[in-house]
């Protein structure tokens, strides 16, 4: 099969890696910004609130998270919006795009734990199901979980019995690679359809997403496997695909140029593309931390400050992760 089909089955197929709820953080295979600090979600919500105050967003619209894991991010956002204006919890509608039933159950249990019956969440199996006059859509690390093809010297990877073989790439794919000056690396599959589906169902939309990558072609392989916070490049001799298949996470660096191209073709306009550090500071994460300092102990303040340092430090998550914001 093509590598993209193999990766799709690895992550989303029967008994796939994301089929059931997976721990993130110290006990999982990797960390995310969401698992690092609740202030990550609070700062994004603070940005959404600024759009509401400026009349660029609709207080009767939707707040939707795609790929919400346990639901930490959307809950942290709802909590901060309630702090800013309690009536927003009554006027906004909340949704999560999640296709896996077992993960949906884990999300609903956590949301019930956080808010009881005060907050109702609508689940969508796919972004194509969402129909709204306005939605603020947020996602963290979803583009690196789209299946991809692997290109090398005008050949693409096939997988047979967990072994990679190389065959001549289709002309259409070679045309795309030539246009983007790609000779070796990953080609994500599905960005265009995803953008078109979001555009079709949502009349006005702000889509904010964070991910690991750059806005250019690297011409190198970045695809890798995560296992208990260890990283294994796909072609590492220490990695055995048959042993990692569906058990470990597999990902690659996002080509944000490809993402932007897909969304602009679907009718979106790129509003911001910047490092996570610049985005979170612009969203007000430092002000939120200082406000927290006035109502907590010194020890708790220092603990949260260390977590935020992880989010914005250039040598940690700050520069390696990027924000991209599209508007329609």
MARMI-43947 format. One line per 3 residues: for each residue x negated, y negated, z negated of C-alpha. Coordinates in Angstrom, 3 decimals. Layout:
BEGIN
X Y Z | ...
This chain:
BEGIN
0.000 0.000 0.000 | -1.023 -3.627 0.331 | -2.721 -5.038 -2.739
0.176 -7.465 -3.307 | 2.601 -4.530 -3.597 | 0.208 -2.745 -5.928
-0.103 -5.837 -8.138 | 3.664 -6.351 -8.139 | 4.212 -2.768 -9.289
1.407 -3.180 -11.859 | 3.086 -6.200 -13.464 | 6.803 -5.798 -12.775
7.478 -2.231 -11.668 | 8.798 0.640 -13.728 | 6.762 0.668 -16.957
4.888 -2.363 -15.592 | 2.801 -4.635 -17.804 | 5.549 -7.259 -18.130
8.430 -4.771 -18.210 | 8.594 -5.030 -21.986 | 7.684 -7.752 -24.455
3.911 -8.176 -24.791 | 2.103 -9.745 -27.727 | 0.163 -12.916 -26.953
-2.550 -14.299 -29.206 | -4.921 -12.509 -31.530 | -3.059 -9.185 -31.333
-2.559 -9.350 -27.552 | -4.736 -9.349 -24.451 | -5.072 -13.149 -24.132
-4.147 -16.551 -25.597 | -1.934 -19.202 -24.002 | -1.378 -22.863 -24.806
2.060 -21.927 -26.172 | 0.603 -19.395 -28.611 | -2.054 -21.894 -29.695
0.144 -24.703 -31.053 | 3.810 -25.700 -31.305 | 2.706 -29.206 -30.425
2.153 -28.045 -26.842 | 5.912 -27.663 -26.402 | 6.613 -30.774 -28.472
4.439 -32.907 -26.198 | 6.176 -31.623 -23.040 | 9.540 -32.330 -24.681
8.284 -35.798 -25.566 | 7.538 -36.366 -21.879 | 11.006 -35.118 -20.934
12.481 -37.485 -23.535 | 10.602 -40.411 -21.973 | 12.149 -39.511 -18.599
15.584 -39.445 -20.233 | 15.044 -42.899 -21.739 | 13.887 -44.259 -18.373
16.966 -42.857 -16.638 | 14.872 -40.496 -14.486 | 16.394 -37.405 -16.111
19.978 -36.485 -17.014 | 20.973 -35.899 -20.634 | 23.869 -33.746 -19.361
21.535 -31.608 -17.249 | 19.578 -28.435 -17.887 | 16.328 -27.661 -19.669
15.066 -24.391 -18.180 | 11.926 -22.380 -18.859 | 10.609 -19.823 -16.379
8.755 -16.838 -17.808 | 9.411 -17.748 -21.440 | 7.706 -14.758 -23.095
9.335 -14.654 -26.564 | 10.865 -18.116 -26.252 | 8.353 -20.133 -28.261
7.955 -22.937 -25.713 | 11.608 -23.714 -25.050 | 12.351 -23.513 -28.795
9.495 -25.899 -29.604 | 10.861 -28.278 -26.965 | 14.412 -28.084 -28.315
13.127 -28.710 -31.850 | 11.296 -31.873 -30.756 | 14.217 -33.148 -28.671
16.429 -32.749 -31.740 | 13.913 -34.810 -33.730 | 14.005 -37.553 -31.082
17.787 -37.551 -30.610 | 20.008 -34.924 -32.300 | 22.830 -35.507 -29.798
20.682 -34.091 -26.971 | 21.177 -30.577 -28.328 | 24.907 -31.109 -27.766
24.716 -32.561 -24.245 | 21.880 -30.573 -22.650 | 22.280 -27.019 -21.414
19.429 -24.547 -21.997 | 18.314 -21.694 -19.794 | 15.560 -19.116 -19.366
14.615 -17.378 -16.118 | 13.612 -13.845 -17.094 | 14.299 -10.658 -15.139
13.343 -8.045 -17.754 | 16.271 -7.019 -20.040 | 14.035 -5.998 -22.941
12.254 -9.357 -22.871 | 15.623 -11.157 -22.748 | 16.625 -9.334 -25.942
13.410 -10.393 -27.691 | 13.992 -14.007 -26.632 | 17.588 -14.075 -27.870
16.530 -12.599 -31.220 | 13.839 -15.250 -31.667 | 16.159 -18.108 -30.647
18.755 -16.834 -33.126 | 16.033 -16.773 -35.792 | 15.024 -20.380 -35.017
18.433 -22.004 -34.517 | 21.173 -19.573 -35.510 | 24.291 -20.235 -33.436
23.504 -23.940 -32.927 | 21.686 -23.373 -29.628 | 23.042 -21.249 -26.785
20.744 -19.950 -24.054 | 21.824 -18.851 -20.579 | 19.643 -16.196 -18.967
18.997 -16.103 -15.221 | 17.357 -13.114 -13.572 | 15.918 -15.341 -10.841
15.468 -19.063 -10.157 | 17.731 -18.566 -7.120 | 20.667 -18.070 -9.530
20.327 -21.565 -11.008 | 22.800 -24.140 -9.731 | 22.574 -27.578 -11.312
22.955 -31.242 -10.455 | 19.821 -31.926 -12.548 | 17.284 -29.687 -14.317
13.982 -30.219 -16.095 | 12.170 -26.962 -15.389 | 9.018 -25.981 -17.263
6.645 -23.051 -16.835 | 3.367 -22.020 -18.396 | 1.063 -19.668 -16.497
3.493 -18.263 -13.930 | 1.694 -18.972 -10.639 | -1.213 -16.704 -11.571
1.290 -13.878 -12.047 | 2.559 -13.974 -8.456 | 1.275 -10.995 -6.455
-1.576 -11.769 -4.084 | -3.424 -10.321 -1.140 | -7.209 -10.051 -1.224
-9.086 -11.252 1.851 | -12.706 -10.560 2.753 | -14.407 -11.012 6.128
-11.055 -11.047 7.986 | -9.959 -7.859 6.236 | -7.369 -7.340 3.502
-7.311 -4.851 0.662 | -5.112 -1.788 0.638 | -4.843 0.496 -2.379
-4.724 4.272 -2.088 | -4.787 6.369 -5.265 | -6.106 3.348 -7.177
-8.997 2.903 -4.764 | -9.415 -0.199 -2.610 | -9.840 0.147 1.132
-10.314 -2.657 3.668 | -8.370 -2.982 6.929 | -8.044 -5.724 9.541
-5.906 -8.603 8.303 | -2.710 -9.545 10.199 | -3.074 -12.446 12.640
-0.618 -14.600 10.681 | -2.653 -14.231 7.492 | -5.886 -14.990 9.314
-4.245 -18.117 10.712 | -3.311 -19.245 7.207 | -6.828 -18.506 5.952
-8.420 -20.451 8.810 | -6.146 -23.426 8.190 | -7.173 -23.464 4.513
-10.858 -22.640 5.155 | -10.582 -19.387 3.193 | -13.030 -16.620 4.033
-12.942 -14.638 0.802 | -10.532 -14.648 -2.116 | -6.886 -14.346 -3.070
-3.816 -15.428 -1.101 | -0.756 -15.755 -3.336 | 2.469 -14.255 -2.007
5.809 -15.850 -2.859 | 5.106 -19.514 -3.598 | 7.077 -20.682 -0.551
10.172 -18.582 -1.325 | 10.061 -19.609 -4.991 | 9.956 -23.325 -4.132
12.740 -22.969 -1.568 | 14.964 -21.129 -4.052 | 14.442 -23.779 -6.723
15.193 -26.548 -4.239 | 18.321 -24.829 -2.932 | 20.139 -24.535 -6.249
19.004 -27.677 -8.080 | 20.021 -31.020 -6.568 | 17.656 -33.168 -8.680
14.719 -31.545 -10.406 | 11.584 -32.242 -12.406 | 9.346 -29.165 -12.399
6.369 -29.187 -14.777 | 3.913 -26.292 -14.779 | 0.556 -25.518 -16.404
-1.894 -22.956 -15.078 | -5.565 -22.052 -14.678 | -7.129 -23.059 -11.373
-8.164 -25.821 -8.996 | -6.729 -27.690 -6.020 | -9.061 -26.189 -3.495
-10.224 -22.854 -2.063 | -13.158 -21.314 -3.953 | -14.135 -18.729 -1.327
-14.840 -16.214 -4.039 | -12.896 -13.570 -5.919 | -11.362 -14.700 -9.202
-8.969 -11.791 -9.680 | -9.570 -10.104 -12.996 | -8.118 -7.895 -15.711
-7.611 -8.881 -19.359 | -7.786 -6.258 -22.088 | -7.848 -7.238 -25.768
-9.478 -10.597 -24.932 | -12.121 -9.020 -22.738 | -12.316 -9.991 -19.070
-13.155 -7.558 -16.273 | -13.532 -8.785 -12.670 | -11.545 -6.537 -10.351
-14.673 -5.256 -8.617 | -16.623 -4.737 -11.851 | -18.124 -1.263 -12.089
-16.954 -1.113 -15.693 | -13.310 -1.335 -14.587 | -11.352 1.736 -13.550
-8.105 0.716 -11.860 | -6.300 3.944 -12.664 | -6.943 3.384 -16.386
-5.967 -0.310 -16.387 | -2.926 0.011 -14.110 | 0.198 -1.288 -15.931
-1.654 -1.228 -19.266 | -3.728 -4.437 -18.974 | -2.912 -7.879 -17.602
-4.111 -8.783 -14.093 | -4.417 -12.365 -12.883 | -6.386 -14.812 -10.707
-7.157 -18.527 -10.450 | -4.330 -20.579 -8.965 | -4.940 -22.505 -5.750
-2.892 -25.609 -6.608 | -3.318 -26.854 -3.060 | -1.236 -23.864 -1.928
1.343 -24.522 -4.682 | 1.645 -28.176 -3.695 | 1.995 -27.333 -0.013
4.801 -24.857 -0.767 | 6.773 -27.316 -2.888 | 6.342 -30.243 -0.538
7.651 -28.090 2.324 | 10.709 -27.381 0.140 | 11.430 -31.100 -0.300
9.626 -31.835 -3.572 | 7.194 -34.680 -4.143 | 4.057 -34.204 -6.218
4.193 -36.674 -9.121 | 1.109 -35.665 -11.114 | -1.774 -33.250 -10.844
-4.285 -33.530 -13.683 | -6.115 -31.620 -16.380 | -4.152 -30.246 -19.295
-6.061 -32.569 -21.615 | -5.086 -35.730 -19.706 | -1.484 -34.563 -19.375
-0.970 -33.709 -23.048 | -2.556 -36.971 -24.191 | -0.340 -38.870 -21.731
2.654 -36.928 -23.066 | 1.852 -38.202 -26.570 | 0.341 -35.198 -28.336
-2.019 -37.387 -30.402 | 0.864 -39.616 -31.535 | 2.867 -36.525 -32.492
-0.076 -35.235 -34.540 | -0.487 -38.565 -36.343 | 3.232 -38.639 -37.110
2.906 -35.109 -38.517 | 0.002 -36.272 -40.697 | 2.278 -38.693 -42.556
4.599 -35.938 -43.748 | 2.313 -32.996 -44.499 | -0.709 -31.961 -46.513
-4.276 -32.674 -45.457 | -4.924 -28.953 -45.053 | -1.976 -28.445 -42.683
-2.911 -31.567 -40.726 | -6.467 -30.313 -40.249 | -5.182 -26.900 -39.172
-2.939 -28.427 -36.496 | -5.695 -30.808 -35.407 | -7.985 -27.813 -34.773
-5.282 -26.154 -32.665 | -4.787 -29.311 -30.614 | -8.536 -29.536 -30.133
-8.328 -26.123 -28.452 | -5.637 -27.460 -26.099 | -7.474 -30.619 -25.038
-11.183 -29.927 -25.474 | -12.968 -29.894 -22.075 | -14.952 -26.802 -23.058
-11.830 -24.871 -24.105 | -8.391 -25.252 -22.451 | -8.471 -28.970 -21.754
-10.174 -29.078 -18.348 | -9.787 -25.477 -17.222 | -5.993 -25.644 -17.222
-4.097 -28.072 -15.002 | -0.676 -29.670 -15.018 | 1.286 -30.112 -11.817
4.584 -32.031 -11.794 | 6.955 -31.990 -8.822 | 10.144 -33.999 -8.426
13.088 -33.565 -6.100
